[in-house]
Amino acid sequence: MEWTRETLKQLIEEKLNGSHFIVVSNREPFIHKKTLEGVKCMIPASGVTMALDPVLRASGGTWIAHGSGDADRQVVDEKNKVRVPPEDPKYSLRRIWLNKAEETGYYYGFSNETLWPLCHIVYNKPTFEEADWLHYKAVNEKFAKTIIDEVAGQKAFVFIQDYHLALLPKLLREANPEIKSALFWHIPWPNPEAFRINPWKEEILNGMLGADLLGFHIHYHTDNFLSTVDQTLEVRADRVSSSVVSGGRETLVRPFPISVDFDQIQKDASSPDIPEQIERIKKEYNLTAQFIGIGTDRIDYTKGILERFRAIDKFLEKYPEYLGKFTFLQAGVLSRIHIKKYKELNDEINAVVEQINWKYSSDSWQPIVMLRRHFSPKELIVLYRMADICVVSSLHDGMNLVAKEFVAATDPKKGMLILSRFTGSARELTDAVLINPYASDSFAEKIKTALEMPPEEKEKRNLKMKEMIAESNIYKWAGKIIQALLRLA
Ligand code: GDG
């Protein structure tokens, strides 16, 4: 079956049978901000919002999330709810307020200094602060209380997003065993050896096993999860049925590879004004090189941005015929900047770019251009269309959506994806030029391979990958999870 916004909507309309549908995430899908022209509603660029928005529209359900906008409190009612989307309200966004200490301990601390580095094997040591853990527990309890209040004793499906809310499934089950819940883990699940250093491992696993369905991107992560449960808890993890029985209830553990809205990206990428937009960006950044490379990432140490620059340095050193002919554009949104490691990484990136540009640049050309302003999703597509190569060099990544967005957008005879083997995407996009980002010499060679690949070869590979993404799109991801959850009822 072909999955679209419409089929996803139909599934919900036909099968929900009056049950309440609730999505829970740390990040909210709409943020209200104060601006000089008054309060404005912004949509953070996120594939997850794109996929779940039609589900919520069809179900008229509720999305529960941390209210982080500076005007968020101004627009909610007494239950902290606001109807969204603002231009055509179809469902409720219920906001949870966190104070500074809670946000520091739960979000910056336990989520992003403990669980994030623990689950991404990139040789960055996680911290284990008891104070962060206590805030993490308290905030998960706060979310649970709000959800229970929202459910108000009705039949309900709760779809929880990500590692910020690992304890929530068990808290919900204890408060109301009738609730059916699914938790999707957007980051990798590491091997048991890596996970066992977590002093609160049993509580985290038991928290997650309160869900009826646990989703990861790929089989490798579900296998790691089952092994971790096996080695940590006294419960039965069954490899054949890929499930765990604990406390008399079964949790299904399944892979659901996330994806992008292929049709929308294709549509935007074939818009007639793209050539004009490309010229505008070339002018804005004074780009004269014949070949363009692109990287788009949150500035995060898991994304292998420094490794990418090292490979570009080696590539130019070894193949000086590309001096003046190749420019790499790096778009990057700053993230988690209150965490020291992220600030240090950003400083190091600036220093390395400076060094490389000093080493090679001429009066009219520089090898790396950092794109410092915000790019809208449509502008990103313009960047993808102008690129001959896109480099995704994550050291470890659950899936990586940039890789799929680029393949969906690129002109098949022009662009080629260079993709780290350590991303979930590499399991599906096997026709990309695959790299080990740690091995900078062969990484540099692969840049040459991708740039010099004949157009017919690129086309053959891109069409295969495009077909895969068109079939396995973001609506299929959401649809398959929701189907599995509804079946459990
Ligand atoms: C987590 C997992 C998993 C980036 N720069 C700009 C911008 N972006 C957009 C991209 C893409 C998204 O942000 C990043 O998604 P990724 O998947 O690459 O990475 P994470 O943020 O780490 O996401 C990851 C994902 O969850 C989903 O499950 O794939 O493995 O780590 O959509 O296009 N968007 C705009 N301007 C930018 O400068 N507008």
Residues whose N, C-alpha, C, O or C-beta is under 5 A from the ligand:
A	BS01	GDG	A45 H186 I187 I258 T296 D297 R298 A331 G332 V333 F375 S376 P377 D397 G398 M399 N400 L401 V402
